[in-house]
Amino acid sequence: LALCLGQEKARHSECVDSFKKAIRLQQGHSGNKHKAAVLHIAFATALTSWGHHQEAKGELVKAVTVARNCRDKRSELRALLKLVKLLEFSLKDATEAAKYRELLRRLNGVPEDRIGGVENGLSDVAEEHLCGLCLLKLPEGDTPEGRLTLPCRRHSFHSSCWEAKPSEVGCPECDSSC
C-alpha cells in the first residue's frame, strides 16, 4: 500500500504513515524482522526519490541494524549498498561512506587491498560503472576481463567480488536470485 501511495505526490504523507505502521507491526513481538528490514529499505528508496536524503539515510541505517540482528545477509547487503551510494552520490559525505564501505567489504569478504584508493569518495565516477559489491570502478570496454554482468537487470560486478560474496546472497542490486 505504501509503495502505491508514494507514487502520487499528494499522498506522500499517507505513504509515510503506511510505511511507519507496517514497520511497527513487523518489529512487534510476533513480527518478522526480515520483513522489517525490507520495509526500511523500501521506505528509504521512496524517501530518496522524493529528495529526502537525510531521512533515507536514517531508514537505511535502521535496515542495516535490523538485518544484522536477524542475520539477514541479503537485506544487510542491499541496505549497505544503498547507504554507501546515498552518502557518496547524494549527500557527498565520503568520510561516512568509507565507514559503511568497510562494513560492506567485510560482509562481502572482499580483500582489504581491493578497497584502497577510495578514501576521497567516488562521486566523480558514474554509479553504473561501479561494482555492485565493493563499489569500486569496473573495468571498461565491451568484453572486459574480470567483469561479470548478471542477466537479472544487467547489474555488473568484479568476478572476484562475485565469487567471494556470501553464497546465500543473490543480486545485491535488485535482490533477484539470478
C-alpha positions as CSV (number, residue, x, y, z in Angstrom):
1,L,0.0,0.0,0.0
2,A,2.8,2.4,0.9
3,L,4.5,2.0,-2.4
4,C,1.3,2.7,-4.3
5,L,0.6,5.8,-2.2
6,G,4.1,7.1,-2.7
7,Q,3.6,7.3,-6.4
8,E,1.2,10.3,-6.0
9,K,2.8,13.5,-4.6
10,A,-0.4,14.5,-2.9
11,R,-0.4,11.2,-0.9
12,H,3.2,11.2,0.3
13,S,2.2,11.8,3.9
14,E,-0.2,8.8,3.8
15,C,2.7,6.7,2.3
16,V,5.0,7.7,5.2
17,D,2.3,6.8,7.7
18,S,1.7,3.5,5.9
19,F,5.4,2.6,5.9
20,K,5.8,3.5,9.6
21,K,2.8,1.4,10.6
22,A,4.0,-1.6,8.6
23,I,7.5,-1.3,10.1
24,R,6.0,-1.1,13.7
25,L,3.9,-4.2,13.0
26,Q,6.9,-6.2,11.8
27,Q,9.1,-5.1,14.7
28,G,6.5,-6.1,17.3
29,H,6.7,-9.3,19.3
30,S,5.3,-11.6,16.7
31,G,6.6,-9.6,13.7
32,N,9.1,-10.7,11.0
33,K,12.4,-8.9,11.4
34,H,13.4,-9.7,7.9
35,K,10.3,-8.0,6.6
36,A,11.0,-5.0,8.8
37,A,14.5,-4.7,7.2
38,V,13.0,-4.9,3.7
39,L,10.4,-2.3,4.6
40,H,13.1,0.1,5.9
41,I,14.9,-0.3,2.6
42,A,11.7,0.3,0.6
43,F,10.9,3.3,2.7
44,A,14.4,4.7,2.2
45,T,14.1,4.2,-1.6
46,A,10.8,6.2,-1.6
47,L,12.3,9.0,0.6
48,T,15.3,9.2,-1.7
49,S,13.1,9.5,-4.8
50,W,11.4,12.5,-3.1
51,G,14.8,14.1,-2.3
52,H,14.6,13.4,1.5
53,H,18.1,12.1,1.7
54,Q,18.8,12.5,5.4
55,E,15.6,10.7,6.3
56,A,16.5,7.9,3.8
57,K,19.9,7.6,5.4
58,G,18.2,7.1,8.8
59,E,16.0,4.3,7.4
60,L,19.0,2.6,5.8
61,V,21.0,2.7,9.0
62,K,17.9,1.1,10.7
63,A,17.7,-1.5,8.0
64,V,21.4,-2.5,8.4
65,T,20.9,-2.9,12.1
66,V,17.7,-4.9,11.9
67,A,19.1,-7.1,9.1
68,R,22.3,-7.7,11.1
69,N,20.4,-8.6,14.3
70,C,18.3,-11.2,12.5
71,R,21.3,-12.5,10.5
72,D,19.7,-11.5,7.1
73,K,22.8,-11.0,5.0
74,R,20.9,-10.3,1.8
75,S,19.0,-7.3,3.3
76,E,22.1,-6.1,5.1
77,L,24.0,-6.1,1.9
78,R,21.2,-4.3,0.0
79,A,20.9,-1.7,2.7
80,L,24.7,-1.1,2.9
81,L,25.0,-0.7,-0.8
82,K,22.2,1.8,-0.9
83,L,23.6,3.6,2.1
84,V,27.1,3.9,0.6
85,K,25.7,5.2,-2.7
86,L,23.4,7.7,-0.9
87,L,26.3,9.0,1.1
88,E,28.6,9.2,-1.9
89,F,26.3,10.5,-4.6
90,S,23.6,12.4,-2.9
91,L,24.9,13.6,0.5
92,K,28.5,13.9,-0.7
93,D,29.8,12.5,2.6
94,A,32.9,10.4,1.6
95,T,34.1,10.1,5.2
96,E,30.9,8.4,6.5
97,A,30.5,6.4,3.3
98,A,34.0,5.0,3.9
99,K,32.8,3.6,7.3
100,Y,29.9,1.8,5.7
101,R,32.0,0.7,2.7
102,E,34.3,-1.1,5.2
103,L,31.3,-2.9,6.7
104,L,30.3,-3.8,3.1
105,R,33.8,-5.1,2.4
106,R,33.8,-7.3,5.4
107,L,30.3,-8.7,4.7
108,N,31.3,-9.5,1.1
109,G,34.6,-11.0,2.1
110,V,36.4,-8.5,-0.3
111,P,40.2,-8.4,0.4
112,E,41.4,-5.2,2.0
113,D,43.7,-4.4,-0.9
114,R,40.7,-4.1,-3.2
115,I,39.3,-1.2,-1.2
116,G,42.4,1.0,-1.3
117,G,42.3,4.3,-3.2
118,V,38.7,5.4,-2.4
119,E,39.3,7.5,0.6
120,N,38.3,10.6,-1.2
121,G,35.0,9.2,-2.4
122,L,33.5,8.0,-5.7
123,S,31.3,11.0,-6.6
124,D,33.4,11.5,-9.8
125,V,32.6,8.0,-11.1
126,A,29.2,7.3,-12.6
127,E,27.2,4.9,-10.4
128,E,26.6,2.3,-13.2
129,H,30.4,2.0,-13.6
130,L,30.9,0.7,-10.1
131,C,30.9,-2.9,-8.9
132,G,27.7,-3.6,-7.0
133,L,29.6,-5.4,-4.2
134,C,32.8,-3.5,-3.5
135,L,31.7,-0.2,-5.1
136,L,35.0,0.3,-6.9
137,K,35.3,1.2,-10.6
138,L,34.7,-1.7,-13.0
139,P,36.9,-2.4,-16.0
140,E,35.7,-0.6,-19.1
141,G,35.1,-2.0,-22.6
142,D,32.6,-4.3,-24.4
143,T,34.1,-7.6,-23.0
144,P,36.3,-6.5,-20.1
145,E,38.1,-9.3,-18.4
146,G,37.3,-9.7,-14.7
147,R,33.8,-8.2,-15.0
148,L,30.6,-10.2,-14.5
149,T,27.2,-8.9,-15.8
150,L,24.1,-10.7,-14.5
151,P,21.0,-11.4,-16.6
152,C,18.6,-10.1,-13.9
153,R,18.8,-6.4,-14.8
154,R,22.3,-6.4,-16.3
155,H,24.0,-5.5,-13.0
156,S,27.7,-5.7,-13.0
157,F,30.4,-6.9,-10.6
158,H,34.0,-7.7,-10.4
159,S,34.3,-11.5,-11.0
160,S,36.4,-11.9,-7.9
161,C,33.9,-10.0,-5.7
162,W,31.0,-12.2,-7.0
163,E,33.0,-15.3,-6.2
164,A,33.8,-14.0,-2.7
165,K,30.3,-12.9,-1.7
166,P,28.2,-15.0,0.7
167,S,26.6,-17.8,-1.3
168,E,23.1,-17.1,0.0
169,V,23.0,-13.6,-1.4
170,G,21.6,-13.2,-4.9
171,C,21.9,-10.0,-6.9
172,P,22.5,-7.2,-4.3
173,E,21.3,-4.5,-6.7
174,C,17.8,-5.9,-7.4
175,D,17.5,-8.8,-4.9
176,S,16.8,-11.4,-7.6
177,S,18.2,-14.9,-7.3
178,C,19.9,-14.8,-10.7
